[in-house]
Structures are given as structure tokens and as C-alpha cells.
């Protein structure tokens, strides 16, 4: 009899535990502080600006990649975020199952990791090839045109390097 009571209590407590777990819906406002912390760690937000971001005087630009979605709850997909000033780096984030993964494309090594994570995300969600290629091209284009040389605002290889494909195999 005691054995059955223990089993019953175990099942009851286990089911209560599962039902009591709350899943927090991600919103644009709920993730902004985490993104601010990321930008501070990457030295993208200057020390004299930190208070303005935490006090709500300054905000980040956060947009859905495909449709410029920017209000309410975050839908599963890939978003871009940056500061609101010119010459700032641009980053991406993946929202999947109420979790957030920042795609840090501040260096070539991080770009490689972000491309892999994006490909994995697209594969898990069964995105067609056109959407996947679009996401990957946005990552690489942003890295070369914005993040590699934020002050230049362009890919310096297009100024000094190989510019045309006619001589390439």
C-alpha cells in the first residue's frame, strides 16, 4: 500500500511540476536588455551611452529580416539588430521555440559559426533554398559591408581588390 502511495505522490508531483513551468513569450522589449549587454561586451556601446540605454532614452533597431516585423511578440525566424547611429555594426539573432541565439558577425571566425547556425536553423525549419540563400547572403554582405570596416561602410576589397568575375575561372 505504501508503495502505491509513493508512486501516486511521485506522479502527482511530477505532473504538477510540468504544469507549473511557465514559458516566457519573447517580445522586442524583453530581449532588448540582453542585446544591450551583448553590445556592451562587444564594445559597440560606448561607456557614456550605457545609462541612456538602460534608462530607455536610447533604443536598439530590431527588425525581422523578411518583412521588417518589429512589434509585439517575436515570431520564430531571423532578425537584425543594431544601434540607431550611423557606422554601427549590425548583428542578427535567431528566435526559435521562445529562445534567442545571437549571431555575432563581428569577426570572420564568428561569421563562419553564424553561417553554420543559420544553415542548421533553416534546415530544422525546412526553409526552401531561396530563403536560406537570402539569409546567408545577408550575413556575408553585412559582415563585409558594415562590420568588417564600420567606418568605411563598404567592402574595401571592392575598391582595391578583384572587382569583376570575367577573369576568374
GROMACS elastic network, one bead per residue, 0.5 to 0.9 nm:
[ bonds ]
;  ai    aj funct       b0    kb
    1     4     6  0.52821   500
    1     5     6  0.64609   500
    1     6     6  0.87994   500
    2     5     6  0.50666   500
    2     6     6  0.61967   500
    2     7     6  0.86138   500
    3     6     6  0.52182   500
    3     7     6  0.62782   500
    3     8     6  0.86242   500
    4     7     6  0.50212   500
    4     8     6  0.59805   500
    4     9     6  0.84943   500
    5     9     6  0.60361   500
    5    10     6  0.84405   500
    6     9     6  0.51195   500
    6    10     6  0.60416   500
    6    11     6  0.86039   500
    7    10     6  0.50468   500
    7    11     6  0.61803   500
    7    12     6  0.85102   500
    8    11     6  0.51946   500
    8    12     6  0.60422   500
    8    13     6  0.85478   500
    9    13     6  0.59582   500
    9    14     6  0.83198   500
   10    13     6  0.52681   500
   10    14     6  0.59654   500
   10    15     6  0.85261   500
   11    14     6  0.50865   500
   11    15     6  0.60636   500
   11    16     6  0.84991   500
   12    15     6  0.53142   500
   12    16     6  0.61728   500
   12    17     6  0.86180   500
   13    16     6  0.50461   500
   13    17     6  0.61023   500
   13    18     6  0.87359   500
   14    17     6  0.50805   500
   14    18     6  0.63965   500
   14    19     6  0.87301   500
   15    18     6  0.51752   500
   15    19     6  0.61881   500
   15    20     6  0.85544   500
   16    19     6  0.51191   500
   16    20     6  0.59748   500
   16    21     6  0.86919   500
   17    20     6  0.52313   500
   17    21     6  0.64553   500
   18    21     6  0.55715   500
   18    22     6  0.88785   500
   19    22     6  0.78463   500
   23    98     6  0.76151   500
   24    98     6  0.70862   500
   25    30     6  0.86000   500
   25    73     6  0.68336   500
   25    74     6  0.78677   500
   25    98     6  0.61118   500
   26    29     6  0.81980   500
   26    30     6  0.60722   500
   26    31     6  0.68413   500
   26    72     6  0.89069   500
   26    73     6  0.59029   500
   26    74     6  0.57034   500
   26    75     6  0.84793   500
   26    95     6  0.85172   500
   26    98     6  0.59056   500
   26    99     6  0.76187   500
   26   100     6  0.83751   500
   27    30     6  0.51007   500
   27    31     6  0.64843   500
   27    32     6  0.87160   500
   27    71     6  0.79169   500
   27    72     6  0.58646   500
   27    74     6  0.51464   500
   27    75     6  0.88169   500
   28    31     6  0.57135   500
   28    32     6  0.63698   500
   28    62     6  0.73943   500
   28    70     6  0.72244   500
   28    71     6  0.67309   500
   28    72     6  0.66294   500
   28    73     6  0.67223   500
   28    74     6  0.65176   500
   29    32     6  0.53591   500
   29    33     6  0.78728   500
   29    72     6  0.85308   500
   30    33     6  0.70611   500
   30    34     6  0.81889   500
   31    34     6  0.54091   500
   31    35     6  0.63649   500
   31    36     6  0.87648   500
   31   100     6  0.82089   500
   32    35     6  0.50810   500
   32    36     6  0.61264   500
   32    37     6  0.86860   500
   32    59     6  0.80375   500
   32    60     6  0.72433   500
   32    62     6  0.86393   500
   33    37     6  0.62193   500
   33    38     6  0.86186   500
   33    53     6  0.84220   500
   33    54     6  0.74577   500
   34    37     6  0.51300   500
   34    38     6  0.62899   500
   34    39     6  0.87586   500
   35    39     6  0.62258   500
   35    40     6  0.86150   500
   35    60     6  0.83900   500
   35    81     6  0.82801   500
   35   102     6  0.82512   500
   36    39     6  0.50781   500
   36    40     6  0.61509   500
   36    41     6  0.86395   500
   36    45     6  0.78473   500
   36    50     6  0.83797   500
   36    53     6  0.73672   500
   36    54     6  0.82333   500
   36    59     6  0.89868   500
   36    60     6  0.79770   500
   37    40     6  0.50669   500
   37    41     6  0.62072   500
   37    42     6  0.86211   500
   38    41     6  0.51745   500
   38    42     6  0.62385   500
   38    43     6  0.86443   500
   38    44     6  0.87014   500
   38   102     6  0.86095   500
   39    43     6  0.61134   500
   39    44     6  0.50986   500
   39    45     6  0.57851   500
   39    82     6  0.86662   500
   39    83     6  0.87964   500
   40    44     6  0.58653   500
   40    45     6  0.51163   500
   40    46     6  0.73848   500
   40    47     6  0.81242   500
   40    50     6  0.77792   500
   41    44     6  0.76615   500
   41    45     6  0.84187   500
   42    45     6  0.78869   500
   42   106     6  0.83955   500
   43    46     6  0.66763   500
   43    47     6  0.86508   500
   44    83     6  0.83977   500
   44    88     6  0.72711   500
   44    89     6  0.73853   500
   45    48     6  0.83383   500
   45    49     6  0.64124   500
   45    50     6  0.66973   500
   45    83     6  0.80740   500
   46    49     6  0.53897   500
   46    50     6  0.67046   500
   47    50     6  0.54853   500
   47    51     6  0.82053   500
   48    51     6  0.70899   500
   48    52     6  0.81291   500
   49    52     6  0.53405   500
   49    53     6  0.65520   500
   49    54     6  0.89515   500
   49    58     6  0.83097   500
   50    53     6  0.53345   500
   50    54     6  0.63754   500
   50    55     6  0.86450   500
   51    54     6  0.51242   500
   51    55     6  0.58985   500
   51    56     6  0.84230   500
   51    57     6  0.83904   500
   51    58     6  0.89663   500
   52    55     6  0.51652   500
   52    56     6  0.60899   500
   52    58     6  0.54712   500
   52    59     6  0.85083   500
   53    56     6  0.52398   500
   53    57     6  0.59637   500
   53    59     6  0.61074   500
   53    60     6  0.83688   500
   54    57     6  0.77083   500
   54    58     6  0.79968   500
   54    59     6  0.89060   500
   55    58     6  0.77291   500
   56    59     6  0.64769   500
   58    83     6  0.87423   500
   58    84     6  0.81866   500
   59    83     6  0.72420   500
   59    84     6  0.72072   500
   60    81     6  0.66788   500
   60    82     6  0.57597   500
   60    84     6  0.60026   500
   61    70     6  0.87246   500
   61    80     6  0.78294   500
   61    81     6  0.52483   500
   61    82     6  0.52806   500
   61    83     6  0.59532   500
   61    84     6  0.60419   500
   62    68     6  0.87042   500
   62    69     6  0.85367   500
   62    70     6  0.63964   500
   62    79     6  0.67042   500
   62    80     6  0.56686   500
   62    82     6  0.68400   500
   62    83     6  0.89000   500
   62    92     6  0.89957   500
   63    66     6  0.88146   500
   63    67     6  0.81776   500
   63    68     6  0.50551   500
   63    69     6  0.55054   500
   63    70     6  0.50466   500
   63    71     6  0.87662   500
   63    78     6  0.88041   500
   63    79     6  0.54097   500
   63    80     6  0.54181   500
   63    81     6  0.65073   500
   64    67     6  0.58923   500
   64    70     6  0.63571   500
   64    74     6  0.88011   500
   64    75     6  0.87664   500
   64    77     6  0.75460   500
   64    78     6  0.62562   500
   64    80     6  0.63989   500
   64    81     6  0.89658   500
   65    68     6  0.58386   500
   65    69     6  0.75922   500
   65    77     6  0.82239   500
   65    78     6  0.60820   500
   65    79     6  0.51810   500
   65    80     6  0.63525   500
   65    92     6  0.89130   500
   65   135     6  0.81293   500
   65   138     6  0.89413   500
   66    69     6  0.78037   500
   66    77     6  0.89958   500
   66    78     6  0.82660   500
   66    79     6  0.84492   500
   66   131     6  0.89375   500
   67    70     6  0.89184   500
   68    79     6  0.85618   500
   69    74     6  0.85701   500
   69    75     6  0.88497   500
   69    79     6  0.85153   500
   70    73     6  0.88312   500
   70    74     6  0.81000   500
   71    74     6  0.77195   500
   74    77     6  0.83468   500
   74    95     6  0.72581   500
   74    98     6  0.82840   500
   75    78     6  0.88532   500
   75    95     6  0.69676   500
   75    96     6  0.80554   500
   75    98     6  0.86176   500
   76    94     6  0.74883   500
   76    97     6  0.69067   500
   76    98     6  0.77874   500
   77    93     6  0.83593   500
   77    94     6  0.57828   500
   77    95     6  0.53100   500
   77    96     6  0.66709   500
   77   121     6  0.87025   500
   77   122     6  0.89977   500
   78    92     6  0.68142   500
   78    93     6  0.56524   500
   78    95     6  0.62729   500
   78    96     6  0.88254   500
   78   118     6  0.85511   500
   78   135     6  0.81033   500
   79    91     6  0.84733   500
   79    92     6  0.54717   500
   79    93     6  0.52864   500
   79    94     6  0.64783   500
   79    95     6  0.77954   500
   80    90     6  0.68620   500
   80    91     6  0.56290   500
   80    93     6  0.62922   500
   81    89     6  0.88598   500
   81    90     6  0.59082   500
   81    91     6  0.53803   500
   81    92     6  0.59542   500
   81    93     6  0.76744   500
   82    85     6  0.83925   500
   82    88     6  0.68157   500
   82    89     6  0.63091   500
   82    91     6  0.63064   500
   82    92     6  0.86360   500
   83    86     6  0.81012   500
   83    88     6  0.62228   500
   83    89     6  0.76263   500
   83    90     6  0.78033   500
   84    88     6  0.77996   500
   85    88     6  0.61584   500
   86    89     6  0.87706   500
   86   150     6  0.88777   500
   86   151     6  0.88537   500
   87   146     6  0.75270   500
   87   147     6  0.88560   500
   87   149     6  0.88914   500
   87   150     6  0.51491   500
   87   151     6  0.54721   500
   87   152     6  0.79722   500
   87   153     6  0.68090   500
   88   146     6  0.76685   500
   88   147     6  0.78193   500
   88   150     6  0.62081   500
   88   151     6  0.81690   500
   89   105     6  0.88725   500
   89   106     6  0.76273   500
   89   142     6  0.85551   500
   89   143     6  0.86073   500
   89   146     6  0.60077   500
   89   147     6  0.50294   500
   89   148     6  0.85999   500
   89   149     6  0.89466   500
   89   150     6  0.62390   500
   90   104     6  0.89290   500
   90   105     6  0.79964   500
   90   106     6  0.84682   500
   90   142     6  0.69712   500
   90   143     6  0.81298   500
   90   146     6  0.69533   500
   90   147     6  0.66661   500
   91   102     6  0.75578   500
   91   103     6  0.62952   500
   91   104     6  0.59625   500
   91   105     6  0.62287   500
   91   106     6  0.78865   500
   91   139     6  0.84439   500
   91   142     6  0.82672   500
   91   143     6  0.88208   500
   91   147     6  0.86033   500
   92   101     6  0.86387   500
   92   102     6  0.60859   500
   92   103     6  0.50026   500
   92   104     6  0.69769   500
   92   105     6  0.78763   500
   92   114     6  0.88443   500
   92   139     6  0.78993   500
   93   100     6  0.66563   500
   93   101     6  0.54311   500
   93   103     6  0.52154   500
   93   104     6  0.82815   500
   94    99     6  0.80554   500
   94   100     6  0.57218   500
   94   101     6  0.50847   500
   94   102     6  0.64321   500
   94   103     6  0.73189   500
   94   117     6  0.88796   500
   94   118     6  0.78838   500
   94   121     6  0.79802   500
   95    98     6  0.64758   500
   95    99     6  0.56920   500
   95   101     6  0.66145   500
   95   102     6  0.89061   500
   96    99     6  0.53514   500
   96   100     6  0.66063   500
   96   101     6  0.82094   500
   96   121     6  0.83390   500
   97   100     6  0.84712   500
  102   114     6  0.85522   500
  103   110     6  0.78192   500
  103   111     6  0.78927   500
  103   113     6  0.81097   500
  103   114     6  0.52129   500
  103   115     6  0.85069   500
  103   117     6  0.79772   500
  103   118     6  0.83767   500
  103   139     6  0.89835   500
  104   107     6  0.78093   500
  104   110     6  0.58138   500
  104   111     6  0.68778   500
  104   113     6  0.84598   500
  104   114     6  0.66921   500
  105   108     6  0.70899   500
  105   109     6  0.81441   500
  105   110     6  0.52605   500
  105   112     6  0.83049   500
  105   113     6  0.85792   500
  105   114     6  0.68163   500
  105   139     6  0.74370   500
  105   140     6  0.85338   500
  105   142     6  0.82415   500
  105   143     6  0.61068   500
  105   147     6  0.72205   500
  105   148     6  0.88486   500
  106   109     6  0.85236   500
  106   110     6  0.65455   500
  106   111     6  0.71752   500
  106   143     6  0.70275   500
  106   147     6  0.57744   500
  106   148     6  0.69388   500
  107   110     6  0.52203   500
  107   111     6  0.61176   500
  107   112     6  0.87682   500
  107   143     6  0.78341   500
  107   147     6  0.78436   500
  107   148     6  0.70888   500
  108   112     6  0.63439   500
  108   113     6  0.88347   500
  108   143     6  0.80486   500
  108   148     6  0.83936   500
  109   112     6  0.52564   500
  109   113     6  0.65805   500
  109   114     6  0.87572   500
  110   113     6  0.50638   500
  110   114     6  0.60412   500
  110   115     6  0.85482   500
  111   115     6  0.60709   500
  111   116     6  0.86310   500
  111   139     6  0.74650   500
  111   140     6  0.74406   500
  111   143     6  0.73970   500
  112   115     6  0.52123   500
  112   116     6  0.64198   500
  112   117     6  0.87782   500
  113   116     6  0.51830   500
  113   117     6  0.62256   500
  113   118     6  0.86106   500
  114   117     6  0.50118   500
  114   118     6  0.60053   500
  114   119     6  0.84998   500
  114   136     6  0.89852   500
  114   139     6  0.79955   500
  115   118     6  0.50801   500
  115   119     6  0.61206   500
  115   120     6  0.85601   500
  115   135     6  0.87767   500
  115   136     6  0.63017   500
  115   139     6  0.73170   500
  115   140     6  0.84142   500
  116   119     6  0.51260   500
  116   120     6  0.61402   500
  116   121     6  0.85950   500
  117   120     6  0.50541   500
  117   121     6  0.61091   500
  117   122     6  0.86182   500
  118   121     6  0.50207   500
  118   122     6  0.61156   500
  118   123     6  0.84956   500
  118   132     6  0.79289   500
  118   135     6  0.74718   500
  118   136     6  0.72530   500
  119   122     6  0.51433   500
  119   123     6  0.60768   500
  119   124     6  0.85979   500
  119   132     6  0.69021   500
  119   135     6  0.87289   500
  119   136     6  0.78296   500
  120   123     6  0.51037   500
  120   124     6  0.61353   500
  120   125     6  0.86264   500
  121   124     6  0.51886   500
  121   125     6  0.62390   500
  121   126     6  0.85058   500
  121   127     6  0.86849   500
  122   125     6  0.51914   500
  122   126     6  0.59244   500
  122   127     6  0.51666   500
  122   128     6  0.80324   500
  122   129     6  0.88461   500
  122   131     6  0.81917   500
  122   132     6  0.61084   500
  122   135     6  0.89596   500
  123   127     6  0.63579   500
  123   128     6  0.86391   500
  123   132     6  0.84911   500
  124   127     6  0.80048   500
  127   130     6  0.81081   500
  127   131     6  0.62471   500
  127   132     6  0.64509   500
  128   131     6  0.56676   500
  128   132     6  0.64774   500
  128   133     6  0.88039   500
  129   132     6  0.50850   500
  129   133     6  0.59952   500
  129   134     6  0.84510   500
  130   133     6  0.52237   500
  130   134     6  0.61215   500
  130   135     6  0.87468   500
  131   134     6  0.50269   500
  131   135     6  0.62880   500
  131   136     6  0.87378   500
  132   135     6  0.52007   500
  132   136     6  0.62735   500
  132   137     6  0.85871   500
  133   136     6  0.51512   500
  133   137     6  0.59887   500
  133   138     6  0.84904   500
  134   137     6  0.52002   500
  134   138     6  0.61498   500
  134   139     6  0.87187   500
  135   138     6  0.51777   500
  135   139     6  0.63712   500
  135   140     6  0.88915   500
  136   139     6  0.51286   500
  136   140     6  0.63538   500
  136   141     6  0.85167   500
  137   140     6  0.52037   500
  137   141     6  0.58305   500
  137   142     6  0.83037   500
  138   141     6  0.51065   500
  138   142     6  0.58701   500
  138   143     6  0.83877   500
  139   142     6  0.53116   500
  139   143     6  0.61679   500
  139   144     6  0.87796   500
  140   143     6  0.50668   500
  140   144     6  0.62197   500
  140   145     6  0.84433   500
  141   144     6  0.53366   500
  141   145     6  0.58215   500
  141   146     6  0.79038   500
  141   155     6  0.87776   500
  142   145     6  0.52618   500
  142   146     6  0.52596   500
  142   147     6  0.64450   500
  142   148     6  0.84902   500
  143   146     6  0.56699   500
  143   148     6  0.56552   500
  143   149     6  0.86135   500
  143   155     6  0.88401   500
  144   147     6  0.62808   500
  144   148     6  0.53388   500
  144   149     6  0.74616   500
  144   153     6  0.88501   500
  144   154     6  0.69628   500
  144   155     6  0.52162   500
  144   156     6  0.83618   500
  144   157     6  0.89175   500
  145   148     6  0.67968   500
  145   149     6  0.71353   500
  145   150     6  0.77255   500
  145   152     6  0.81830   500
  145   153     6  0.56470   500
  145   156     6  0.83054   500
  146   149     6  0.60361   500
  146   151     6  0.80942   500
  146   152     6  0.78384   500
  146   153     6  0.52646   500
  146   154     6  0.63341   500
  146   155     6  0.78083   500
  147   150     6  0.51726   500
  147   151     6  0.89188   500
  147   153     6  0.82143   500
  148   152     6  0.89135   500
  148   153     6  0.87781   500
  148   154     6  0.85987   500
  148   155     6  0.77104   500
  149   152     6  0.54235   500
  149   153     6  0.64005   500
  149   154     6  0.70751   500
  149   155     6  0.73694   500
  149   156     6  0.79916   500
  150   153     6  0.53918   500
  150   154     6  0.79196   500
  151   154     6  0.85029   500
  152   155     6  0.77637   500
  152   156     6  0.77693   500
  153   156     6  0.88971   500
  154   157     6  0.87127   500
  154   158     6  0.79807   500
  154   159     6  0.87890   500
  155   158     6  0.56050   500
  155   159     6  0.73573   500
  156   159     6  0.51244   500
  156   160     6  0.62533   500
  156   161     6  0.75012   500
  157   160     6  0.51324   500
  157   162     6  0.68286   500
  157   163     6  0.77267   500
  158   161     6  0.56203   500
  158   162     6  0.66500   500
  158   163     6  0.55150   500
  159   162     6  0.82724   500
  159   163     6  0.75764   500
  160   163     6  0.81320   500
  162   165     6  0.79666   500
  164   167     6  0.72484   500
  164   168     6  0.80549   500
  165   168     6  0.51746   500
  165   169     6  0.81294   500
  166   169     6  0.80814   500
